[in-house]
């Protein structure tokens, strides 16, 4: 069976960048760097077939002159002649995923088109259109393998539990629930990163000479922030990986000196992280680590921060979110603003570069922007990110404000575009957000 797995291109929609002053433009995010772990895990699950993974993000980074998605997809189909095309999609890539499936069906309707990923998990019925044959929500590597085997043996796909099948333009969910898989221990599959050798030089963050890859130490999140889709994706559950499995994976990725732990929050169980970094030291693993750590966790656990810094932790992404406790309470962040300042001190004391992230509500006026700017200036970090509080489908915030959303173009659902009505004029609001990106100590973007 010939299988083509496609990572869609990034959405180009970025109104913070569009309306930014010239001096702020170099610092504003233009791309999110990172190999598609989900597709690589699926590639491992079906490794006994003829599998091709194609990273369109990497391709456009490698060669900005790469032709349009339509032409690129036509060339891929002509070259690989797949029996199955799988595509992954977050919300801002929904339209691209539809375009990919449309091209596949226009060229060869017999090709089985399959979609998975975050948006397929949280909003599977958004894909209820003729271009998709199958929608697989959740962790789907084992389901995808079952799908391929059924297709190969001409067994009806209705026998696969918990997937959505296209029946005359309508998605019908198959009966039953997928059989239990231990994704973080017994049934964990190490992503096959060899599929990405072509684009490895594009996986470099900032001025780093070395490529980076994602490795997750956990799935889900024990917190309940209103704007976050990670805990809803896993229905409120949190799963920690096995240390032996993590060490095995870290040893297997010599081509990637930089490792970004891709968890919602890497440090949830401090004892686990302490044991992990003990093993990293004992095994002689030398990596530069990047991870997400909450401000309250850092402020209350300085010893584990010190230990991880000695073990290779060099960059931390810290979601400050706001400088106002009342806003943090609305977000259900459960980390008072005072911890932001304490966390910065602890990270700085351990030589860790901090990327502090704030979210800006659409109702901010000039005084609000000035207050945030004053706070950020007094609490400088090396790197800073200022994005827009966005109601992402599948989140509790989305359910609360969905009737107030004024922009329904999924291309702009990437935190760089206001989706609700702004109190300031639209262009001015984005301009004010963009100016905040100048408040930082560093001269690079991560």
C-alpha positions as CSV (number, residue, x, y, z in Angstrom):
1,X,0.0,0.0,0.0
2,X,1.4,3.4,-1.0
3,X,0.7,6.1,1.7
4,X,1.3,9.8,1.5
5,X,1.1,11.8,4.7
6,X,1.0,15.6,4.3
7,X,1.7,18.4,6.8
8,X,-0.2,21.5,5.4
9,X,1.5,24.9,5.0
10,X,1.1,27.5,7.6
11,X,-1.6,30.1,7.3
12,X,-0.1,33.4,6.1
13,X,-2.7,35.5,8.0
14,X,-1.0,37.7,10.5
15,X,-2.5,41.1,11.1
16,X,-0.2,41.8,14.0
17,X,2.6,41.7,11.5
18,X,0.6,43.4,8.8
19,X,-0.1,46.5,10.9
20,X,3.2,46.5,12.8
21,X,5.6,49.5,12.9
22,X,8.7,48.8,10.9
23,X,11.0,48.4,14.0
24,X,8.8,45.8,15.5
25,X,8.5,43.6,12.4
26,X,11.7,41.6,12.9
27,X,10.6,40.3,16.3
28,X,7.0,39.2,15.5
29,X,6.5,35.5,14.9
30,X,6.3,34.5,11.2
31,X,6.4,30.8,11.6
32,X,6.2,28.0,14.2
33,X,9.1,25.6,13.8
34,X,8.8,22.0,14.6
35,X,8.5,18.6,12.9
36,X,5.0,17.0,12.6
37,X,5.2,14.4,15.4
38,X,1.7,13.0,14.7
39,X,2.4,12.2,11.1
40,X,5.8,10.7,12.0
41,X,4.2,8.5,14.6
42,X,1.7,7.3,12.0
43,X,4.6,6.7,9.6
44,X,6.1,4.4,12.3
45,X,2.7,2.6,12.7
46,X,2.6,1.7,9.0
47,X,6.3,1.4,8.4
48,X,5.8,-2.0,6.6
49,X,4.1,-0.1,3.8
50,X,5.5,2.4,1.3
51,X,5.2,5.6,3.3
52,X,6.1,9.2,2.3
53,X,5.8,12.1,4.7
54,X,5.8,15.5,3.1
55,X,6.2,18.6,5.2
56,X,4.8,21.5,3.3
57,X,5.9,24.0,6.0
58,X,9.5,22.7,5.7
59,X,9.3,22.8,1.9
60,X,8.2,26.5,1.8
61,X,10.9,27.3,4.4
62,X,13.5,25.4,2.3
63,X,12.5,27.1,-0.9
64,X,10.2,30.2,-0.8
65,X,9.9,29.9,-4.6
66,X,8.1,26.5,-4.2
67,X,4.9,26.6,-6.4
68,X,1.4,27.0,-5.1
69,X,-0.2,24.3,-2.9
70,X,-2.3,23.1,-5.9
71,X,0.7,22.6,-8.1
72,X,2.8,21.1,-5.3
73,X,0.1,18.6,-4.5
74,X,-0.4,17.6,-8.1
75,X,3.3,16.9,-8.4
76,X,3.3,14.8,-5.2
77,X,0.4,12.7,-6.5
78,X,2.1,12.2,-9.8
79,X,5.4,11.2,-8.2
80,X,4.2,8.9,-5.4
81,X,0.9,7.5,-6.8
82,X,-0.6,7.0,-3.3
83,X,-3.5,4.7,-2.5
84,X,-4.1,6.7,0.7
85,X,-3.5,10.3,1.5
86,X,-3.5,11.4,5.1
87,X,-3.4,15.1,6.2
88,X,-3.2,16.6,9.7
89,X,-4.9,19.9,10.6
90,X,-5.0,22.5,13.3
91,X,-7.7,25.1,13.0
92,X,-5.6,27.7,11.1
93,X,-4.7,24.9,8.6
94,X,-8.3,23.7,8.1
95,X,-8.8,25.4,4.7
96,X,-5.5,24.1,3.4
97,X,-6.4,20.5,4.5
98,X,-9.7,20.8,2.6
99,X,-7.8,22.2,-0.5
100,X,-5.4,19.2,-0.3
101,X,-8.2,16.7,-0.2
102,X,-10.1,18.5,-3.0
103,X,-7.0,18.2,-5.3
104,X,-6.6,14.5,-4.4
105,X,-10.2,13.7,-5.3
106,X,-10.1,15.8,-8.5
107,X,-7.1,13.9,-9.8
108,X,-8.0,10.4,-8.6
109,X,-11.3,9.8,-6.7
110,X,-10.3,6.3,-5.8
111,X,-7.6,7.5,-3.4
112,X,-8.7,7.2,0.2
113,X,-8.5,10.6,1.9
114,X,-8.0,10.7,5.7
115,X,-7.8,13.6,8.1
116,X,-6.7,13.8,11.7
117,X,-5.1,16.2,14.1
118,X,-6.3,18.7,16.7
119,X,-9.2,20.2,14.7
120,X,-10.4,16.7,13.6
121,X,-10.4,15.7,17.2
122,X,-12.3,18.7,18.6
123,X,-14.5,19.5,15.6
124,X,-14.8,16.4,13.4
125,X,-18.0,17.4,11.7
126,X,-16.3,20.5,10.2
127,X,-14.9,18.0,7.7
128,X,-18.3,16.9,6.5
129,X,-17.7,17.5,2.8
130,X,-17.2,15.2,-0.1
131,X,-13.4,15.5,-0.3
132,X,-12.8,13.5,2.9
133,X,-13.5,9.8,3.1
134,X,-12.4,9.3,6.7
135,X,-12.0,11.5,9.8
136,X,-10.1,10.1,12.7
137,X,-10.2,12.0,16.0
138,X,-7.8,11.6,18.9
139,X,-4.5,9.6,19.0
140,X,-4.9,7.7,15.8
141,X,-1.7,5.9,14.8
142,X,-3.1,2.4,15.6
143,X,-6.5,3.3,14.0
144,X,-4.7,4.5,10.9
145,X,-2.9,1.2,10.7
146,X,-6.2,-0.7,11.1
147,X,-7.6,1.5,8.4
148,X,-4.8,0.7,6.0
149,X,-5.0,-3.0,6.6
150,X,-8.8,-3.0,6.1
151,X,-8.4,-1.2,2.8
152,X,-5.7,-3.5,1.7
153,X,-7.8,-6.6,2.5
154,X,-11.0,-5.0,1.1
155,X,-12.7,-5.2,4.5
156,X,-15.5,-2.7,5.2
157,X,-14.3,0.3,7.2
158,X,-17.5,0.3,9.2
159,X,-15.8,-2.3,11.4
160,X,-13.3,0.2,12.7
161,X,-14.7,1.7,15.9
162,X,-14.8,5.4,16.6
163,X,-14.1,6.9,13.2
164,X,-16.2,9.1,10.9
165,X,-17.0,7.8,7.4
166,X,-18.3,9.9,4.5
167,X,-21.6,8.5,3.4
168,X,-23.0,10.5,0.5
169,X,-21.5,13.8,1.8
170,X,-22.5,13.1,5.5
171,X,-20.1,11.9,8.2
172,X,-21.4,8.9,10.0
173,X,-19.6,7.8,13.2
174,X,-18.9,4.1,13.4
175,X,-20.2,2.1,16.3
176,X,-18.1,1.5,19.4
177,X,-15.0,3.0,20.9
178,X,-11.4,2.4,19.7
179,X,-9.7,-0.3,21.7
180,X,-7.6,1.0,24.5
181,X,-4.0,1.8,23.6
182,X,-1.3,2.8,26.1
183,X,0.2,5.7,24.0
184,X,2.7,6.8,26.6
185,X,4.1,3.4,27.7
186,X,3.4,0.0,26.2
187,X,2.1,1.1,22.8
188,X,4.3,4.2,22.4
189,X,5.8,4.6,19.0
190,X,9.0,6.6,18.5
191,X,8.3,9.0,15.6
192,X,10.3,8.2,12.5
193,X,12.2,11.4,12.0
194,X,14.2,10.1,9.0
195,X,11.3,11.1,6.9
196,X,12.2,14.7,7.5
197,X,15.9,14.6,6.5
198,X,15.2,16.8,3.5
199,X,14.0,19.7,5.7
200,X,16.2,19.3,8.8
201,X,18.0,22.6,8.2
202,X,14.7,24.4,8.4
203,X,14.1,23.2,11.9
204,X,16.4,25.8,13.5
205,X,15.1,28.2,16.0
206,X,16.3,31.8,15.9
207,X,20.1,32.0,15.5
208,X,20.8,28.5,16.6
209,X,23.1,26.6,14.3
210,X,21.5,23.3,15.3
211,X,18.1,21.9,14.2
212,X,15.5,21.2,16.9
213,X,12.8,18.5,17.2
214,X,9.8,18.0,19.4
215,X,9.7,15.3,22.1
216,X,6.7,15.1,24.4
217,X,7.0,13.9,28.0
218,X,3.3,13.9,28.6
219,X,-0.2,14.2,27.0
220,X,-3.0,16.3,28.1
221,X,-2.9,18.9,31.0
222,X,-4.2,18.9,34.6
223,X,-5.0,22.6,34.3
224,X,-8.2,24.1,32.9
225,X,-7.3,27.4,31.2
226,X,-10.3,28.7,29.3
227,X,-8.4,29.6,26.1
228,X,-6.5,26.3,25.8
229,X,-7.6,23.3,23.7
230,X,-5.0,20.8,25.0
231,X,-6.9,19.7,28.1
232,X,-10.2,19.5,26.1
233,X,-8.4,17.5,23.4
234,X,-7.7,14.8,26.1
235,X,-11.0,15.3,27.9
236,X,-9.3,16.6,31.0
237,X,-6.9,13.7,31.5
238,X,-3.1,13.9,32.0
239,X,-0.7,11.2,31.1
240,X,3.0,11.1,31.9
241,X,5.5,9.1,29.8
242,X,7.8,6.4,31.0
243,X,11.4,7.6,31.8
244,X,13.0,4.6,30.1
245,X,11.1,5.3,26.9
246,X,12.1,9.0,27.0
247,X,15.7,8.2,27.5
248,X,15.6,5.7,24.5
249,X,14.0,8.4,22.3
250,X,16.5,11.1,23.4
251,X,19.4,8.7,22.5
252,X,17.9,8.0,19.1
253,X,17.8,11.6,17.9
254,X,21.5,12.4,17.5
255,X,20.7,14.6,14.5
256,X,18.8,17.0,16.7
257,X,21.0,18.7,19.4
258,X,18.1,20.9,20.4
259,X,15.0,19.3,21.9
260,X,11.8,21.2,22.5
261,X,9.6,19.3,25.0
262,X,6.2,19.6,23.3
263,X,4.0,19.4,26.4
264,X,1.4,21.9,27.5
265,X,3.3,22.0,30.8
266,X,6.5,20.1,31.1
267,X,6.9,20.3,34.8
268,X,3.8,19.0,36.4
269,X,5.3,16.2,38.5
270,X,8.5,17.6,39.9
271,X,9.7,14.2,41.2
272,X,9.3,12.8,37.7
273,X,11.3,15.6,36.2
274,X,14.0,15.2,38.8
275,X,14.4,11.5,38.1
276,X,14.4,12.2,34.3
277,X,17.2,14.7,34.6
278,X,19.1,12.3,36.9
279,X,18.9,9.8,34.1
280,X,19.9,12.3,31.4
281,X,23.0,13.0,33.4
282,X,23.8,9.4,34.1
283,X,23.3,8.5,30.4
284,X,25.6,11.3,29.3
285,X,22.9,12.9,27.1
286,X,24.0,16.3,26.0
287,X,21.2,18.3,24.6
288,X,19.9,21.9,24.7
289,X,16.4,21.7,26.1
290,X,13.5,24.0,25.6
291,X,10.3,23.6,27.6
292,X,7.1,25.2,28.7
293,X,7.0,25.9,32.5
294,X,4.3,27.7,34.4
295,X,5.3,30.8,36.4
296,X,3.8,29.4,39.6
297,X,5.6,26.1,39.2
298,X,9.0,27.8,38.8
299,X,8.4,30.3,41.6
300,X,7.5,27.5,44.0
301,X,10.1,24.9,42.9
302,X,13.4,26.8,42.4
303,X,15.4,23.6,43.1
304,X,14.1,21.7,40.1
305,X,14.7,24.7,37.9
306,X,18.3,24.7,39.0
307,X,18.7,21.0,38.4
308,X,17.2,21.1,34.9
309,X,19.4,24.1,34.1
310,X,22.5,22.1,35.0
311,X,21.1,19.2,32.8
312,X,20.8,21.3,29.6
313,X,17.7,23.5,30.1
314,X,18.5,26.7,28.3
315,X,15.2,28.2,27.2
316,X,11.8,28.3,28.9
317,X,8.5,29.4,27.4
318,X,6.4,30.8,30.2
319,X,2.8,31.8,29.8
320,X,2.4,34.9,31.8
321,X,-0.8,35.6,30.0
322,X,-1.7,38.8,32.0
323,X,-0.4,41.3,34.5
324,X,-3.8,41.5,36.1
325,X,-5.1,39.0,38.6
326,X,-8.7,39.6,37.6
327,X,-7.9,38.6,34.0
328,X,-5.9,35.5,35.1
329,X,-8.9,34.4,37.2
330,X,-11.2,34.8,34.1
331,X,-8.7,32.6,32.2
332,X,-8.7,30.1,35.1
333,X,-5.0,30.3,35.0
334,X,-4.6,29.7,38.8
335,X,-1.2,31.5,38.8
336,X,-1.3,35.0,40.3
337,X,0.6,37.7,38.5
338,X,3.1,38.0,41.4
339,X,4.6,34.6,40.3
340,X,5.5,36.1,37.0
341,X,8.1,38.3,38.6
342,X,9.4,35.5,40.8
343,X,9.7,33.1,38.0
344,X,11.8,35.6,35.9
345,X,14.2,36.0,38.8
346,X,14.6,32.2,39.2
347,X,15.1,31.6,35.5
348,X,17.6,34.5,35.3
349,X,19.5,33.2,38.3
350,X,20.0,29.8,36.5
351,X,21.1,31.3,33.2
352,X,17.9,30.3,31.5
353,X,16.6,32.5,28.7
354,X,12.9,33.3,29.1
355,X,10.3,33.6,26.4
356,X,7.4,35.3,28.3
357,X,4.0,35.2,26.6
358,X,1.1,37.5,27.1
359,X,-2.4,37.3,25.6
360,X,-4.2,40.6,24.8
361,X,-8.0,40.7,25.0
362,X,-9.8,42.4,22.1
363,X,-11.4,45.0,24.4
364,X,-8.1,46.6,25.4
365,X,-8.0,50.4,25.0
366,X,-4.9,52.6,24.9
367,X,-4.7,52.8,28.7
368,X,-4.7,49.0,28.9
369,X,-1.9,48.8,26.4
370,X,0.1,51.4,28.3
371,X,-0.4,49.5,31.6
372,X,0.7,46.2,30.0
373,X,3.7,47.9,28.4
374,X,4.7,49.5,31.7
375,X,4.5,46.1,33.5
376,X,6.4,44.3,30.8
377,X,9.1,46.9,30.8
378,X,9.6,46.5,34.6
379,X,9.7,42.7,34.2
380,X,11.8,42.3,31.1
381,X,12.6,38.9,29.6
382,X,15.0,38.0,26.8
383,X,12.2,37.1,24.4
384,X,8.6,38.2,24.6
385,X,5.5,37.3,22.7
386,X,2.2,39.2,22.6
387,X,-0.7,37.4,21.0
388,X,-4.4,38.0,20.9
389,X,-6.9,36.2,23.2
390,X,-8.7,34.0,20.7
391,X,-11.8,31.8,21.0
392,X,-10.4,28.6,19.5
393,X,-12.9,25.9,18.5
394,X,-13.2,23.3,21.2
395,X,-12.2,25.5,24.1
396,X,-14.5,26.7,26.9
397,X,-13.7,30.3,25.9
398,X,-15.1,29.6,22.4
399,X,-18.3,28.2,23.9
400,X,-18.7,31.3,26.0
401,X,-18.2,33.9,23.2
402,X,-19.0,32.0,20.0
403,X,-22.0,34.3,19.3
404,X,-19.7,37.3,19.5
405,X,-17.2,36.1,16.9
406,X,-17.0,38.4,13.9
407,X,-14.3,36.6,11.9
408,X,-15.1,33.1,10.8
409,X,-12.2,32.6,8.4
410,X,-10.2,29.7,10.0
411,X,-7.1,30.9,8.3
412,X,-7.0,33.7,10.9
413,X,-7.4,31.4,13.9
414,X,-3.8,31.5,14.9
415,X,-3.7,34.1,17.7
416,X,-2.3,36.8,15.4
417,X,-5.7,38.1,14.3
418,X,-8.6,39.6,16.3
419,X,-11.6,37.3,16.0
420,X,-13.9,39.4,18.2
421,X,-14.9,43.0,17.7
422,X,-12.2,45.3,19.0
423,X,-12.9,48.5,21.0
424,X,-10.1,50.3,19.3
425,X,-10.2,50.6,15.5
426,X,-9.2,47.3,14.0
427,X,-5.9,48.4,12.5
428,X,-5.0,50.4,15.6
429,X,-5.6,47.5,17.9
430,X,-3.2,45.2,15.9
431,X,-0.7,48.1,15.7
432,X,-0.8,48.4,19.5
433,X,-0.2,44.7,20.0
434,X,2.6,44.8,17.5
435,X,4.4,47.6,19.4
436,X,4.5,45.4,22.5
437,X,6.8,43.0,20.8
438,X,9.6,45.7,21.1
439,X,9.6,45.2,24.9
440,X,12.3,42.6,25.4
441,X,16.0,42.3,26.2
442,X,17.0,40.0,23.3
443,X,17.5,40.7,19.6
444,X,16.2,37.4,18.3
445,X,13.0,35.5,17.9
446,X,12.3,32.0,19.2
